């Protein structure tokens, strides 16, 4: 019995030692940030990252290092995922959390297709379930994975002023889901009022629905009319890509998003 306990203690000590070594190695990588070669790739692939304020960049890079440590990228339909693809997707995902306390806690996998992919969807009408196939550029599943079309992810990164970015959209869903439900009500920043958030978003969503249903020009992607969770995701896209428009035409919504992300992109992006 004593010999057995000694073996157990030795194994536990060894495991603790291995975990400690891994934590130190991870912290060393975080402290070092990206290599110069990686920085050059990110700057080339994700132009928006170049606009980040200098004081935010160390945290942004640390988040990227953690993301690349945690998440496995898998190519689908014959796609070989390159380092440049990993860095591009990681940079876009981490722009959202560059200055906040949020983290993609449950995400372990990103699946990347060469371009738009087919996905089966189920519609429920009482006891009747209808299955249909749709073509999609991205999907976000509760607790992961995230599924992306590389062609659309690359296009979204290369056009940072058009208000459309599939990586921002799907990772907004990941942040939304951390609250336990993907419903447009994420875990807010410390001190941020849930009642105020709900009031501002409900009003903005109602206005968006009205404009879409009446075929009027919208500040946000019309797809946001599909539900509160989609409205949150398209609002996040617009917040980062067209911040001046959002600030000028929906200032209360902009203020809520600025508090949530602890970022004010209108102050460091050109109109």
N, C-alpha and C positions, 0 to 999 in steps of 0.2 A: 504493500500500500504506500509506504514511504517513497519507494522507487517510482511508483506511478505518479505521485504528487510532484516529485522532482522533475519528471519528464514534462508534466503539464506546465509547471512553472518555467521551465527552460523554453518550451514552445511559446508560451505567452510573452516571455521577455524578448524572444526573437521577433515575434510579430510586432510588439511595441517598438522595437528597434527599427524594423523595416518601415513601419508607418512614420516614425520620426524622421528617418532618412528621406522618405518620399516628400514629407512636408517641407523639410529643409531644401530639398532640390527644387520643389515647386516655388518656394519663396525666393530662391536664388534666381530662377527664371523670371519671376514676376518683377524682382528688383532690377534685373537687366533690361527688361522690356523687349522690344523687337530689335532684331539686328538691322544694320543699315540697309542690307539687301531687302529685308522684309518691309521696312519703312518705304523704300522706293516702290515696291510692288503695290503696297496699299495706296500710296499717293497717286500712282498711275491708274489703278483699278477703281478706286473710290474717291473721285475728286472732292466730294463733300468733306471727307476727313481732313483735308488740308485747311479747312476753314475753322476747325476747332481751336478755341483759345489755348494759348500755351499752357496755362495753369491746369487745363483739363487733360492734356495729352498724356502725362504719366499714368493717370488712372485709366484712361482709354486703352493704353498699351497693356497695362496689367490685366485688364479685363479680357483683352484679346488673347493673352498668353494663357489665362485660366480657361477660356473658352476652347482653345485649341487642345489643351490638355484633357478636357472633359468630354468633348464631343467627337464622335467618330463619323467621318464622311464616307458615304457609300455611293459609288456611281451606279446608275441604272441604265438599262437598254444599251449596254456596251460603252457607256461613258467612263473615261479614265479621269478621275478627279485629280487635278494638279495642285501644287502648292499655291499657285496664284489664285485658283478657284477657292481654296480653303481660306486664304487670307482675305479675299474679297468678301465672301459671305460672312466670315467672322467679324470683319471690320464693320460691315453694315449692321449686323446684329448688335455689336457692342457700342455703336454710336448711340443706340437707344438708352443704354445703361451706363454711359461713360461717366456720369457725375451723380448717379443716384445709388441708393442702397439696394436696388432690385438686382436679382440674379436669376438665371434660368436654371432653377434648382433641380428640376426633374428631367431636363433634356440631356440625352446621351447620344442621339443619332440624328444626322441630317442626310436625307436621301436626295440625290441630285440626278435629274434626268437631263438629257441633252437639250430638249425643248419642251413645249407643252405636252402634257401627258393625260391619258384617259383615267378617269376615276369613277368608281361606282358609288352612287348616292341612293339613299333610301328615303322616300317620302312617306310619312305616316298620316293617315286620315282615319281616325278611329281604329277599327280593327283591320283596316285595309292598308297594306304596305306595298308601295310601288317602288321598284328598283329601276334606276335609269343611269345611263353612262354619260358623263360630261367630260369636256376637255378643260384642263385647269393649268394654271401657271404656278400654283402653290397650294399647299395644304398645311394646316397645323393641327396636330392631334393632341388631345389632353394628355399631359405628362410626356409629350413627344411621341413619335418623331416629328420633325418638320420636313416637308417634301417640297422641293423647288425645281423649277425649270431653270437650267443654267442660262439659256438664251435670254429669258426674262429677267433673271437676277443680274446679269451683266448689263442688259439694256437699262435697267432701273438705276444701277450705279453710275453709268456713263451719262445719264440725263438727270442731273440732280435738281432741275428747276421745273419739272413738268407735273409734280404732285403725285407721281405714280412710282412706287417702289415695292415690288413683291416681297423682298426680304423684310423691309420695315413692317409691311402688312402682316405677314405670318408671324413675325416675332412679337408684334403687338398682341396677337392672339395668345402667344405663350405667356406674356406678362399678365394679360387679362385672366388667364386660367389659374394663375398662382393663388387667386382668392378662393378657389374651389369651384368656380363656375365661369365659363366664358360668356359673359353677359354685358360687357361694357362697363363693369364696375371692378377695376383692379384693386389690389392692395395699395392704398394711397401712401404718400410720403408722410413721415411723422408730423403730426399737428395739422394735417390737411383734413378739412371737414367733409365727411361723407355726404351730409345733407346738402352742402353747397355744391359739391361735385354733381350729385344726382340732379339737383335743380337746373344747373347750367347745361348739363348734357341732355337732359330730357327736353329742355326748351330748344336747344340747337338741333336735336334729332327730329323734333316735331316740325321745325321750320324746313329741315332738309326733306322730310317726307312730303310736305306740302309742295315744295318746289319741284320735286321729282314727279309727283302725281299730276302736276299741272304743266309739265313739260317746260319748266323754266330753267334758266341757267343756274347752276349750283356751284357753291364754293368748294364743295367736296365731291369726290367721285360718286356718281349716282348709285353705285353698287352699295354704298352705305345705307341705302333704304331697305336692304334685305333684313336688317335687324340691328338692335343696339350694339351687338358685338362687332358687326361689320362697320357700323358708323364709327365706333371707337378706332378700329384699325385704319379706316381711310382718313380719319382726323389726324392720326399719328403720321401717316404719310405726308399730309399737307403741312403739318406743323414743322416737319424737318425740311421739306422741299420747297414750300411756298410760305414761309413764316410771316412775311410782311402782309400778305393777303389775309391770312388767318388773323393776325393781330389787328389789322385795320377793320375787318368786316365781322369778326367774331371775337372781340377783345376778352370777354369773360371766359370763353372756351380756351383761348390762347393762354390766359393766366392760369387756368387749372392745369393745363398740360405743362406749362413752364414750371409750376411747382412740383408736379409729379416727376418730371424728368430732371429737375434741378438744372435746367438749361434754358437759355433765352436765345435761340438761333437768329431771331430778327436783329439782335444786337451785334452779331458777328458774321452775318451773311449779307452780301450785296443784294439790293432789291432787284 
